């Protein structure tokens, strides 16, 4: 059965990266459209009235479905392409993977991205002026708290949600990878998290992420180094 998929995304958006990682891990072919979502392009808001990335447009049997935003897309992909299973094969692991996805998409995004990415990325894109140092400090402090929590999980588990790699790992890696693009992750202070990220970073699905570049926003020197 022929299925055509187009992902509308912004390369430095953690939510978009989660979907790209899942599609890559499942070896699902798709085309890409990069979206400058902050400009509210009408052709994109027609697909998703919230104006948020990502959006997956999927056509099969001459019927087109538009699936908006990461959680809906990830659940849809898992239903349509069940192997390899990325939510876990046991009920407990699936519940933990979903909890971690929510953790990163809500708590981490609010406490870390809301400061670091707002100051370092969104202000540049929106031409809002120089970063605020107190906000950067607040975001970096919160980042260390989250890394400490991840470190405690990974000292007891093979992966964040348990014995197997899951969408919980992709959620964490997607968020951290954008923070790492700007060089703000203190990897040396969290060895278990660093080892976990190196394993993920070495997977084929991560290669497009490491190739991401955006005009005027250069990545840190170690960003695409597999042995950082």
BELZIHU-V146286 format. One record per pair of residues at least 12 apart in sequence whose ideal C-beta (glycine too) atoms are under 7 Angstrom apart, sorted by the first residue. I is the first residue (numbers start at 1). J is the second residue. D is the distance in Angstrom with one decimal. If there is no record, write none. Layout:
i->I j->J d->D
i->I j->J d->D
//
This chain:
i->1 j->60 d->6.4
i->3 j->58 d->6.4
i->3 j->60 d->4.6
i->4 j->59 d->4.5
i->5 j->28 d->6.8
i->5 j->30 d->4.0
i->5 j->56 d->6.2
i->5 j->58 d->5.0
i->6 j->30 d->6.5
i->6 j->31 d->4.9
i->6 j->33 d->6.1
i->6 j->57 d->4.6
i->7 j->19 d->6.4
i->7 j->20 d->7.0
i->7 j->30 d->5.2
i->7 j->32 d->5.5
i->7 j->54 d->5.8
i->7 j->56 d->5.4
i->8 j->33 d->4.7
i->8 j->35 d->5.1
i->8 j->44 d->6.2
i->8 j->47 d->6.6
i->8 j->53 d->6.4
i->8 j->54 d->6.2
i->8 j->55 d->4.3
i->9 j->32 d->6.6
i->9 j->34 d->6.7
i->9 j->35 d->6.4
i->9 j->53 d->5.0
i->9 j->54 d->4.2
i->10 j->34 d->6.6
i->10 j->35 d->5.5
i->10 j->37 d->5.6
i->10 j->53 d->4.8
i->11 j->34 d->6.3
i->11 j->212 d->4.2
i->11 j->214 d->6.1
i->12 j->121 d->6.2
i->12 j->178 d->5.4
i->12 j->181 d->6.5
i->12 j->212 d->6.7
i->12 j->214 d->5.8
i->13 j->53 d->5.1
i->14 j->113 d->6.9
i->14 j->174 d->4.5
i->14 j->175 d->4.4
i->14 j->178 d->5.3
i->15 j->53 d->6.6
i->15 j->54 d->6.1
i->15 j->69 d->6.8
i->15 j->70 d->4.0
i->15 j->105 d->6.9
i->16 j->53 d->5.0
i->16 j->54 d->4.2
i->17 j->174 d->3.8
i->17 j->177 d->6.3
i->17 j->178 d->7.0
i->17 j->209 d->5.9
i->18 j->70 d->5.2
i->18 j->74 d->6.5
i->18 j->170 d->5.2
i->18 j->171 d->5.6
i->18 j->174 d->4.4
i->19 j->54 d->5.0
i->19 j->56 d->6.9
i->19 j->70 d->5.6
i->19 j->73 d->5.0
i->19 j->74 d->6.4
i->20 j->208 d->6.3
i->20 j->209 d->6.7
i->21 j->170 d->4.5
i->21 j->173 d->7.0
i->21 j->174 d->6.3
i->21 j->205 d->5.2
i->21 j->206 d->6.9
i->21 j->209 d->7.0
i->22 j->74 d->5.7
i->22 j->77 d->5.6
i->22 j->86 d->6.0
i->22 j->167 d->6.5
i->22 j->170 d->6.0
i->23 j->77 d->6.6
i->24 j->204 d->6.8
i->24 j->205 d->3.0
i->24 j->208 d->6.7
i->25 j->84 d->6.7
i->25 j->86 d->6.6
i->25 j->205 d->4.4
i->26 j->77 d->6.8
i->26 j->81 d->4.8
i->26 j->84 d->6.6
i->28 j->81 d->5.6
i->35 j->53 d->5.5
i->37 j->51 d->5.9
i->37 j->52 d->6.7
i->37 j->53 d->5.2
i->38 j->125 d->5.6
i->38 j->126 d->6.0
i->47 j->66 d->5.5
i->48 j->68 d->4.3
i->52 j->69 d->5.8
i->54 j->69 d->6.9
i->54 j->70 d->6.1
i->54 j->73 d->6.3
i->55 j->68 d->5.2
i->56 j->73 d->4.8
i->71 j->101 d->7.0
i->74 j->167 d->5.8
i->86 j->166 d->5.7
i->86 j->167 d->4.9
i->87 j->166 d->6.2
i->87 j->167 d->5.8
i->88 j->161 d->6.4
i->88 j->162 d->6.8
i->88 j->164 d->6.1
i->88 j->166 d->5.3
i->93 j->161 d->5.4
i->93 j->162 d->4.5
i->93 j->164 d->6.7
i->93 j->166 d->6.7
i->96 j->161 d->4.2
i->96 j->162 d->6.1
i->96 j->168 d->6.7
i->97 j->161 d->4.3
i->97 j->166 d->4.0
i->97 j->167 d->5.3
i->97 j->168 d->4.0
i->100 j->160 d->5.5
i->100 j->161 d->5.8
i->100 j->168 d->3.3
i->100 j->171 d->6.1
i->100 j->172 d->6.8
i->101 j->167 d->5.8
i->101 j->168 d->5.8
i->101 j->171 d->4.5
i->104 j->171 d->4.2
i->104 j->172 d->5.5
i->104 j->175 d->5.0
i->105 j->171 d->6.5
i->108 j->146 d->5.6
i->108 j->175 d->5.4
i->109 j->175 d->7.0
i->111 j->142 d->4.2
i->112 j->139 d->5.5
i->112 j->142 d->5.0
i->112 j->143 d->4.9
i->112 j->146 d->6.2
i->112 j->179 d->6.9
i->113 j->175 d->6.7
i->115 j->135 d->4.7
i->115 j->136 d->6.7
i->115 j->138 d->5.2
i->115 j->139 d->3.0
i->116 j->136 d->6.6
i->116 j->139 d->3.8
i->116 j->140 d->6.9
i->116 j->143 d->6.9
i->116 j->179 d->6.0
i->116 j->184 d->5.7
i->117 j->178 d->6.4
i->119 j->131 d->3.8
i->119 j->132 d->5.9
i->119 j->135 d->5.2
i->119 j->136 d->5.4
i->120 j->182 d->4.9
i->121 j->217 d->6.5
i->124 j->216 d->6.5
i->124 j->217 d->6.3
i->140 j->184 d->6.3
i->143 j->179 d->6.7
i->143 j->184 d->6.8
i->144 j->186 d->6.8
i->147 j->190 d->4.6
i->147 j->193 d->5.6
i->150 j->172 d->6.6
i->150 j->193 d->5.0
i->151 j->190 d->4.9
i->151 j->192 d->5.0
i->151 j->193 d->5.4
i->154 j->192 d->4.0
i->154 j->193 d->6.2
i->154 j->196 d->5.3
i->155 j->192 d->5.4
i->160 j->172 d->5.9
i->169 j->200 d->6.3
i->173 j->197 d->6.4
i->173 j->200 d->4.7
i->176 j->197 d->6.5
i->177 j->209 d->5.8
i->180 j->220 d->6.7
i->180 j->223 d->6.1
i->181 j->219 d->4.7
i->181 j->220 d->6.7
i->181 j->223 d->5.6
i->182 j->220 d->6.5
i->183 j->220 d->3.2
i->187 j->228 d->6.8
i->198 j->226 d->7.0
i->201 j->226 d->5.8
i->202 j->226 d->5.5
i->210 j->223 d->6.9
i->210 j->224 d->4.0
//
